[in-house]
Amino acid sequence: MRKLLSFHVTSLDGYYEGPGQAFDWPVVDEEFNVFALRQLEEADTLLFGRATYQMMAGYWPTLAARQDDPAVTAKMNGLDKIVISRTLGTAEWAPTRVIGGDVAEVIGKLKQQPGKNMMILGSSALTVSLIGMGLVDEVRVMVNPVVLGDGKSLFRTAADRINLRPLRPRSFRSGNVLLRYQPAAP
């Protein structure tokens, strides 16, 4: 059975986006890029909420992305993508499928199919929703050595407590720390 993994980048104080939607703070170096590529190699399908999808679709198919990181760009553009949205009618960043309803049923069936893992990149509200549906198998949070003081909190949309069981963390030379968790029963 395929797993559904979720990956997020946050500041030490738990923000995935700084004031004014700032995202100029993540510590990205060669070690991070190697990690990112290996993580993408674990998956054959990427999942996004609408806002994250539109942001990613505005960057990864561009010349700037190919120049910045050709290996990660090739993976991002080549993997199957699913965007969960009730408002987005079409998706131009191929290959992408839009799911507007029956999310639990569709994702549950996809998890039963053969293949590599599926991965949510960003999309914190989608992650919270899918954890609530019992569909997320692992939450990965890359904590960056920066304090933003304000912004959007990673799990701000959680209406209920989310219990997590810690897995083995990983430290990076840059000061980034990868925290890994499995959703646990309340």
Phi, psi and omega per residue, in radians:
M1 nan 2.373 3.104
R2 -1.236 2.658 3.066
K3 -1.840 2.701 3.018
L4 -1.913 1.985 -3.121
L5 -1.844 2.637 3.115
S6 -2.236 2.313 -3.119
F7 -2.195 2.318 3.141
H8 -2.391 2.642 3.033
V9 -1.968 2.250 3.132
T10 -2.358 2.854 2.966
S11 -1.404 2.956 3.112
L12 -1.036 -0.548 3.135
D13 -1.601 0.286 2.927
G14 1.502 0.328 3.120
Y15 -1.774 2.341 3.072
Y16 -1.644 -0.177 3.116
E17 -2.533 2.303 -3.124
G18 -1.433 -3.095 3.101
P19 -0.972 2.448 -3.137
G20 1.166 0.455 -3.125
Q21 1.144 0.443 -3.124
A22 -1.096 2.354 3.056
F23 -2.427 0.691 -3.138
D24 -1.777 0.204 -2.997
W25 -1.833 -0.346 -3.110
P26 -1.045 2.484 3.123
V27 -1.550 1.815 -3.106
V28 -2.042 2.062 3.113
D29 -2.355 -2.996 -3.095
E30 -1.076 -0.704 3.130
E31 -1.094 -0.730 3.088
F32 -1.097 -0.773 -3.125
N33 -1.091 -0.680 3.079
V34 -1.108 -0.792 3.085
F35 -1.013 -0.834 -3.098
A36 -1.036 -0.750 3.135
L37 -1.152 -0.780 3.115
R38 -1.074 -0.689 3.132
Q39 -1.122 -0.736 3.109
L40 -1.127 -0.529 3.123
E41 -1.215 -0.308 3.077
E42 -1.298 -0.300 -2.971
A43 -2.040 2.739 2.961
D44 -2.148 -0.031 3.137
T45 -2.504 2.334 3.073
L46 -1.887 2.448 3.088
L47 -2.032 2.470 3.131
F48 -2.463 2.640 2.826
G49 -1.397 2.960 -3.050
R50 -1.032 -0.853 -3.067
A51 -1.104 -0.795 3.131
T52 -1.151 -0.700 3.107
Y53 -1.009 -0.828 -3.097
Q54 -1.126 -0.644 3.093
M55 -1.149 -0.815 -3.136
M56 -1.128 -0.735 -3.133
A57 -1.155 -0.396 3.086
G58 -1.416 -0.215 -3.097
Y59 -2.002 -0.945 -2.949
W60 -1.082 -0.561 3.105
P61 -1.388 0.096 -3.025
T62 -1.610 2.842 3.050
L63 -1.084 -0.681 3.128
A64 -1.025 -0.725 3.115
A65 -1.128 -0.768 3.136
R66 -1.092 -0.617 3.111
Q67 -1.307 -0.672 -3.113
D68 -1.178 -0.805 -3.077
D69 -2.716 1.493 -3.044
P70 -1.076 -0.615 -3.097
A71 -1.209 -0.845 3.125
V72 -1.156 -0.686 3.122
T73 -1.045 -0.766 3.123
A74 -1.056 -0.728 3.126
K75 -1.164 -0.835 -3.114
M76 -1.041 -0.719 -3.118
N77 -1.334 -0.481 -3.068
G78 -1.530 -0.455 -3.092
L79 -1.255 2.595 3.002
D80 -1.100 2.521 -3.120
K81 -2.268 2.515 3.050
I82 -2.196 2.285 3.041
V83 -2.002 2.217 3.123
I84 -1.651 1.986 -3.086
S85 -2.798 2.391 3.025
R86 -1.581 -0.182 -3.057
T87 -1.950 -0.368 -3.113
L88 -1.490 2.107 -3.110
G89 -1.458 -0.747 -3.116
T90 -2.340 2.829 3.129
A91 -2.326 2.140 -3.041
E92 -1.525 -0.367 -3.091
W93 -1.422 1.677 -3.047
A94 -1.386 2.629 -0.141
P95 -1.520 2.052 -3.118
T96 -2.285 2.442 3.070
R97 -2.059 2.363 3.111
V98 -1.743 2.264 3.059
I99 -2.029 2.107 -3.085
G100 -1.854 -0.341 -3.114
G101 -2.629 3.007 -3.129
D102 0.923 0.699 -3.037
V103 -1.018 -0.831 -3.110
A104 -1.042 -0.758 -3.122
E105 -1.159 -0.821 -3.099
V106 -1.121 -0.854 -3.121
I107 -1.156 -0.698 3.084
G108 -1.017 -0.747 3.108
K109 -1.172 -0.702 3.121
L110 -1.089 -0.646 3.124
K111 -1.130 -0.471 -3.133
Q112 -1.400 -0.299 -3.108
Q113 -1.348 2.708 3.072
P114 -1.196 2.696 3.099
G115 2.476 -3.080 3.082
K116 -1.383 3.135 3.127
N117 -1.135 2.845 2.987
M118 -1.868 2.575 -3.055
M119 -2.382 2.259 2.993
I120 -1.565 2.208 3.069
L121 -1.925 2.068 -3.063
G122 1.204 -2.447 3.053
S123 0.944 1.058 -3.085
S124 -1.093 -0.707 3.134
A125 -1.118 -0.682 3.084
L126 -1.115 -0.739 3.109
T127 -1.038 -0.831 3.129
V128 -1.023 -0.784 -3.141
S129 -1.075 -0.809 -3.101
L130 -1.256 -0.520 3.008
I131 -1.094 -0.770 3.122
G132 -1.060 -0.483 3.106
M133 -1.514 -0.034 -3.134
G134 1.322 0.417 -3.040
L135 -1.771 -0.320 -3.086
V136 -1.537 2.248 -3.117
D137 -1.656 -0.490 -3.127
E138 -2.684 2.396 3.062
V139 -1.943 2.192 3.115
R140 -2.007 2.230 -3.125
V141 -2.204 2.047 3.074
M142 -1.606 1.827 -3.129
V143 -1.511 2.157 -3.120
N144 -1.669 2.573 -3.103
P145 -1.383 1.130 3.110
V146 -2.595 2.474 3.056
V147 -1.916 2.133 -3.086
L148 -1.636 -0.487 3.108
G149 1.424 -0.355 -3.138
D150 -2.910 2.882 3.127
G151 2.496 -2.626 3.111
K152 -1.846 2.137 -3.127
S153 -1.266 2.464 -3.053
L154 -0.955 -0.821 -3.065
F155 -1.943 0.600 -3.060
R156 -1.094 -0.383 -3.088
T157 -1.578 -0.022 -3.123
A158 -1.230 2.082 3.115
A159 -1.462 -0.483 -3.116
D160 -2.119 2.868 3.077
R161 -1.094 2.462 3.043
I162 -2.012 1.969 3.106
N163 -1.557 2.369 -3.100
L164 -2.264 2.544 3.065
R165 -1.847 2.122 -3.080
P166 -1.203 2.521 2.996
L167 -1.970 -3.091 -3.079
R168 -1.167 2.194 3.089
P169 -1.415 2.946 3.089
R170 -2.423 2.277 3.079
S171 -1.714 2.542 3.098
F172 -1.968 2.677 3.134
R173 -1.021 -0.514 -3.106
S174 -1.241 -0.247 -3.029
G175 1.805 -0.199 3.028
N176 -1.107 2.571 3.068
V177 -2.316 2.190 3.092
L178 -1.597 2.058 3.054
L179 -1.813 2.359 -3.114
R180 -2.173 2.409 -3.106
Y181 -2.468 2.654 2.945
Q182 -1.893 2.333 3.024
P183 -1.032 2.416 -3.103
A184 -2.107 2.770 3.093
A185 -1.158 2.585 -3.141
P186 -1.093 nan nan
